[in-house]
Amino acid sequence: MTANGAVLEFEEYVRTRQDALLRSARRLVPDPIDAQDLVQTALVRTYPRWDGIADKALADAYMRRVMINTRTEWWRNRKLEEVPSAELPEATVDDGAEQRADREMLRDAMRVLAPKQRQVVIMRHYGQLTTEETARALGMSTGTVKSTLHRALARLRYELEHGTYGYSRRESVCAA
């Protein structure tokens, strides 16, 4: 068989069996992206040995073994980020209360802004529009949007830093 014939034979195998190989890989690793990487790595490792597989009916079994070995190799080479220590860290539960409090504080602070300033801040930061898109939506020039946003953020910073809402002063509440 010619080298080109072997390539076509391997390509045909990959085309017809890739979905089944991906399903097998998904049983080995939980992340779908890692499963795709596992299949690709197994195919790369199998291609040079393709002619050595005498019974192509056993190619799936060969590929599964390559995927298992590759996954085991990945597991052994993983970097452990846990460092043993004599003391356990304090257990914390993030219930979202702090985020809700920050949102409420920001909502209260937004009330001191003029309506146009509020619109500009919301469109630029919450809506994530560009300066030009905000200007078109509000019928302003881009310069007006920039200066309005600058003044609004300065006012918000001042209001938040001075704790006029009964909240404790916080570091970097409004990092603009």
Secondary structure, 3 states (H helix, E strand, C coil): CCHHHHHHHHHHHHHHHHHHHHHHHHHHCCCHHHHHHHHHHHHHHHHHHHHHCCCHHHHHHHHHHHHHHHHHHHHHHCCCCCCCCCCCCCCCCCCCHHHHHHHHHHHHHHCCCCHHHHHHHHHHHHCCCCHHHHHHHHCCCHHHHHHHHHHHHHHHHHHHHCCCCCCCCCCCCCCC
